[in-house]
């Protein structure tokens, strides 16, 4: 345990569902309580809060609870806090917290991501949907052409892999099949039923080459990670997990002007900041709001060459629980639910602590990589159980 | 497409781009010092930081960089399927336009297809969509 380092200590999660009626602040509190219990901390020892993207007044289901609100609701005396969308991606909130504890701004930071998109959609009177008459900001370059969803934008990256590198539907299917197989072993996962290749191949298309099962869906849940300073670890009862390296590089913050997805430079930059190598990684928890993003992350993080992602996951054995690189062992967002980035870091910590239960990977994993973001957004964290 | 398109809100930065099709020409913002194209248009060059920037006519032909066929009815009345594409423009390196490929079947578009701009007028807005050229 070293001073000057940042650790993830307690992790917690609420129930994961769709159209939940429990108040989103209380879902957040459920996850906070679980994280505090695991860490052996009390709320009085928390002195900072970090979240993504902060309370989204225009889209209350997307982010119904802000850092300010949690600080006030739980009586936290915060020496530092942050919540914003203009950051590398969802796990950028964890990067910010790590920098805060490493610079002495705080000792124990609650990092949280609460989503309430399914509930909000089901209760429009309480959560009025956003209606925009015109397109502005970056959406003006996409929406007028009915390139409305991130599914469309991501599909165009995936199509380049199909045409340039020969990515097949059977190969891409392995992300969803692996997610769903792992989700079946996760009691909290949103979808507990495994998916067959036949079901995948006969699913309706959303935006070619992405079909229904390549997409996550609106979910209600909260995930919490407590980031603690190395100097404060004597207050913690759980096995701390060190944040060994962090990266979040953006070359052009645009879904269509960037030559390529931000995960590629981010993955390369992660390895410049550590002596660990891709071969040292025991498990990868990689953003899969759309399946192709996880495949791109595998390439970006150097587990295979750019363009070889399809062949790397072919057949699925390599990324299964007992494979050489178990992937998204909690089910990813496609299986466990759209936890929006934080689920990947949560699961990396669970696996490194050996607390995965039926989905625990064999051996005693020491190194995990987790990543959030797609398109122009990317954050990668390398976590180590020292 | 059945449902009306959601149009861009015009402002001092983007008005020239979205109204450019009135004379059937495509224009992009360009640095007058170092000749870099600036898209989305902004009042400063992203390469040399010069503020001497101005819209310039570009060829209006290009190549499909990538595409997707959208099948999902994202809003009521949206007619599907349709082709969304990212197009590179001749003579304007580094600029991509997200657009629709029109005038052909959705299964007739491929990466590398040569395309030409065609403007779809909605009031003062002229959306640059593209058609395949043989």
Interface residues (C-beta under 8 A of the other chain):
Chain A: X132 X133 X134 X135 X136 X138 X140 X141 X142 X143 X144 X145 X146 X147 X148 X149 X151 X152 X155 X156 X157 X158 X159 X160 X163 X164 X204 X205 X206 X207 X208 X209 X210 X254 X255 X256 X257
Chain B: X1 X5 X6 X7 X8 X9 X11 X14 X39 X40 X65 X66 X67 X68 X69 X70 X71 X72 X74 X75 X78 X82 X84 X85 X86 X95 X96 X97 X98 X99 X100 X110 X111 X125 X127 X129
